[in-house]
Amino acid sequence: MDAIAGPELPAFAAFASADSTSTWELMADEAALLHPRAVQQRRESFRLGRAAAHAALRAVGRDGEAVLTGDQRQPIWPSGVVGSISHTSTLGVAVVAHDKLSDGVGVDIERLRFAPELWDQVPVREEQDWLRAMSPPQQDRALFALFSAKESVFKAFFPRVGRFFGFESAILQPTPKGFTGHLVAGLDDGYPPDRTFDVPTRWSGKTVITAVVLPRPT
C-alpha cells in the first residue's frame, strides 16, 4: 500500500510512494552513489526515493535494475521507461511509464512552509493575476502548489530539452484537478505555446504532490 496517495494520472503511468515503514534496501550500485560522509537524513531520503522508484517500476513490469544518477543528478532509468523521483526527509514518491506511451514524466513532493521568497521566484505575471484574486489562505497553498508544479514540469521536460530552464519557461493556470500549462516559445519544438499539458495535484494535509505525464502523440 502506498504511504501517501498521488494525484490522478493516466492509466499507463504508475505512481508509488514509500515512508519510514518501508524495509526496502538500496541496491549495491545505488548505495555507492551516496557520499561516504552523507548524514543519516540524506541516506534515508535517498533510500525512500529509490524505494518508491522500484515500486513504480514493479507496477509497469520493469523492476530489477538499479536506478543510477546522471551528471546533472537526474535519475537514470532502465531502458524503455521514463520516470521521476522526489522526496522529503520522510517520504519518497516516484512516477514511471513505458517510453512507448509517454514522452516524459515529472513528479514533485513538497511540505507546506513559510516561504515568502516564492512570490518573487515562481509566478510570472499571468500567474500573479490569478493568485492575487484568491483569499490570503488560498494564496499560500496555491503558490506552494504552483512551485511544486513547476518543479514537476522541469523534471518532465529536462530530458527532452537537455538543458536547465527557469520557472518563467512554463505558464500555468489553475484547474479543479491541479493546473494546465504551456511552455514559452523556443524551449521544446514538440511543445509549442499552443500545445498544453496537465499537472494534476493532490494535497494530503500540508503535503502537496504534483505530476506531469506527457503522452505520446497518437
C-alpha positions as CSV (number, residue, x, y, z in Angstrom):
1,M,0.0,0.0,0.0
2,D,1.3,3.5,-0.8
3,A,2.5,5.6,2.1
4,I,0.7,8.5,0.5
5,A,-1.7,8.7,-2.4
6,G,-0.7,10.5,-5.6
7,P,-2.6,12.7,-8.0
8,E,-4.8,11.3,-10.7
9,L,-2.6,10.1,-13.6
10,P,-3.2,8.4,-16.9
11,A,-3.8,4.7,-16.6
12,F,-0.4,3.8,-18.3
13,A,1.6,5.7,-15.6
14,A,2.5,4.2,-12.3
15,F,2.7,6.2,-9.1
16,A,4.3,4.8,-5.9
17,S,5.4,6.2,-2.5
18,A,7.4,5.0,0.4
19,D,7.7,6.2,4.0
20,S,9.8,5.2,7.0
21,T,7.9,1.9,7.5
22,S,9.4,0.7,4.2
23,T,12.0,-2.0,4.7
24,W,13.3,-1.9,1.2
25,E,17.1,-1.6,0.9
26,L,19.2,0.1,-1.7
27,M,20.8,-2.0,-4.4
28,A,24.6,-2.0,-4.2
29,D,25.1,0.3,-7.2
30,E,22.6,2.7,-5.7
31,A,24.2,2.8,-2.2
32,A,27.5,3.6,-3.9
33,L,26.0,6.8,-5.2
34,L,25.9,8.2,-1.7
35,H,28.9,10.2,-0.3
36,P,30.6,8.1,2.4
37,R,30.0,11.0,4.8
38,A,26.4,11.6,3.9
39,V,24.3,12.2,7.0
40,Q,21.6,9.7,8.0
41,Q,18.8,12.0,6.9
42,R,20.2,12.3,3.4
43,R,20.7,8.5,3.3
44,E,17.1,7.9,4.4
45,S,15.5,10.3,2.0
46,F,17.6,8.9,-0.9
47,R,16.5,5.3,0.1
48,L,12.9,6.3,0.3
49,G,13.1,7.9,-3.2
50,R,14.6,4.8,-4.7
51,A,12.1,2.5,-2.8
52,A,9.3,4.4,-4.4
53,A,11.1,4.2,-7.8
54,H,11.4,0.4,-7.6
55,A,7.8,0.1,-6.5
56,A,6.7,2.1,-9.6
57,L,8.9,0.1,-11.8
58,R,7.4,-3.1,-10.5
59,A,4.0,-1.8,-11.3
60,V,5.0,-1.5,-15.0
61,G,6.8,-4.8,-15.0
62,R,10.3,-3.4,-15.2
63,D,12.0,-3.7,-11.8
64,G,15.3,-5.5,-11.2
65,E,17.8,-2.9,-12.3
66,A,19.5,-0.2,-10.3
67,V,18.3,3.4,-10.7
68,L,21.5,5.3,-11.0
69,T,22.2,9.1,-11.2
70,G,23.4,11.2,-14.2
71,D,25.8,14.0,-14.3
72,Q,23.0,16.5,-13.5
73,R,21.9,14.4,-10.6
74,Q,18.9,13.2,-12.6
75,P,17.8,9.5,-12.2
76,I,19.0,7.2,-14.9
77,W,16.2,4.7,-15.6
78,P,16.3,1.3,-17.2
79,S,15.9,1.3,-21.0
80,G,12.4,1.5,-22.2
81,V,11.0,3.6,-19.3
82,V,10.8,7.2,-18.3
83,G,10.5,8.2,-14.7
84,S,10.9,10.8,-12.0
85,I,11.6,10.8,-8.2
86,S,11.0,13.3,-5.5
87,H,11.4,13.1,-1.7
88,T,11.2,14.9,1.6
89,S,13.1,13.8,4.7
90,T,10.3,11.3,5.5
91,L,8.6,10.4,2.2
92,G,9.7,9.3,-1.3
93,V,7.5,9.3,-4.4
94,A,8.0,8.3,-8.0
95,V,6.2,8.1,-11.3
96,V,7.2,5.7,-14.1
97,A,5.8,4.9,-17.6
98,H,6.9,3.0,-20.7
99,D,8.6,5.3,-23.2
100,K,6.4,4.0,-25.9
101,L,3.4,5.5,-24.1
102,S,5.0,8.7,-22.6
103,D,7.4,11.4,-23.8
104,G,8.4,12.2,-20.2
105,V,7.2,12.4,-16.7
106,G,7.9,14.5,-13.6
107,V,6.8,14.4,-10.0
108,D,7.4,16.6,-7.0
109,I,6.5,16.5,-3.3
110,E,6.7,19.5,-1.0
111,R,5.8,20.2,2.6
112,L,3.9,23.5,3.1
113,R,6.1,26.0,4.9
114,F,6.5,29.8,5.3
115,A,8.4,30.8,2.1
116,P,7.6,34.4,1.1
117,E,10.5,34.4,-1.3
118,L,8.5,32.2,-3.7
119,W,6.4,35.2,-4.7
120,D,9.4,36.7,-6.4
121,Q,10.9,33.5,-7.7
122,V,8.0,31.4,-9.1
123,P,4.9,33.1,-10.6
124,V,5.1,35.0,-13.9
125,R,2.7,38.0,-14.4
126,E,-0.2,35.8,-15.7
127,E,0.1,33.6,-12.6
128,Q,0.4,36.5,-10.2
129,D,-3.0,37.7,-11.6
130,W,-4.9,34.6,-10.6
131,L,-3.0,34.2,-7.3
132,R,-3.9,37.7,-6.2
133,A,-7.6,37.0,-7.0
134,M,-7.6,34.5,-4.2
135,S,-8.0,35.0,-0.5
136,P,-4.7,35.0,1.6
137,P,-5.1,31.5,2.9
138,Q,-5.8,30.2,-0.6
139,Q,-2.9,32.1,-2.0
140,D,-0.4,30.4,0.3
141,R,-1.4,26.9,-0.7
142,A,-1.9,27.8,-4.4
143,L,1.6,29.4,-4.6
144,F,3.2,26.4,-3.0
145,A,1.3,24.0,-5.3
146,L,2.5,26.2,-8.3
147,F,6.1,25.9,-7.1
148,S,5.8,22.2,-6.9
149,A,4.0,22.0,-10.3
150,K,6.8,23.9,-11.9
151,E,9.4,21.5,-10.4
152,S,7.4,18.7,-12.0
153,V,7.3,20.5,-15.3
154,F,11.1,20.9,-15.2
155,K,11.6,17.2,-14.4
156,A,9.4,16.1,-17.3
157,F,10.9,18.4,-19.9
158,F,14.6,18.5,-18.9
159,P,15.5,15.1,-20.5
160,R,13.8,16.4,-23.7
161,V,15.5,19.8,-24.0
162,G,18.8,18.8,-22.4
163,R,19.4,22.0,-20.5
164,F,18.3,23.9,-17.4
165,F,15.5,26.4,-17.7
166,G,13.7,28.6,-15.2
167,F,10.2,28.8,-13.7
168,E,9.4,31.5,-16.2
169,S,9.6,28.9,-19.0
170,A,6.2,27.5,-18.2
171,I,2.9,29.3,-17.6
172,L,0.2,27.5,-15.6
173,Q,-3.4,28.1,-14.9
174,P,-5.4,26.5,-12.0
175,T,-8.0,23.8,-12.7
176,P,-10.2,21.7,-10.4
177,K,-7.6,18.9,-10.5
178,G,-4.4,21.0,-10.4
179,F,-3.1,23.0,-13.3
180,T,-2.9,23.2,-17.1
181,G,0.0,24.8,-18.7
182,H,2.1,25.5,-21.8
183,L,5.8,26.3,-22.4
184,V,7.2,29.5,-23.8
185,A,8.2,29.6,-27.4
186,G,11.5,28.1,-28.4
187,L,12.0,25.8,-25.4
188,D,10.7,22.5,-26.9
189,D,9.8,22.2,-30.5
190,G,7.4,19.4,-29.7
191,Y,5.5,21.6,-27.2
192,P,5.0,25.0,-28.8
193,P,2.9,27.5,-26.8
194,D,-0.4,26.3,-28.3
195,R,0.2,22.8,-27.0
196,T,-0.9,22.3,-23.4
197,F,-0.3,19.7,-20.8
198,D,-1.9,18.9,-17.4
199,V,-0.3,19.0,-13.9
200,P,-2.6,17.0,-11.6
201,T,-2.2,17.9,-8.0
202,R,-3.0,16.2,-4.7
203,W,-2.9,17.6,-1.2
204,S,-2.6,15.4,1.9
205,G,-2.6,17.6,4.9
206,K,0.2,20.1,4.5
207,T,2.0,17.9,1.8
208,V,1.4,18.5,-1.9
209,I,2.3,16.2,-4.7
210,T,2.2,17.3,-8.3
211,A,3.0,15.3,-11.5
212,V,3.3,15.7,-15.3
213,V,2.8,12.8,-17.6
214,L,3.4,13.7,-21.3
215,P,1.5,11.2,-23.6
216,R,3.0,10.1,-26.8
217,P,1.2,11.6,-29.8
218,T,-1.4,9.3,-31.3
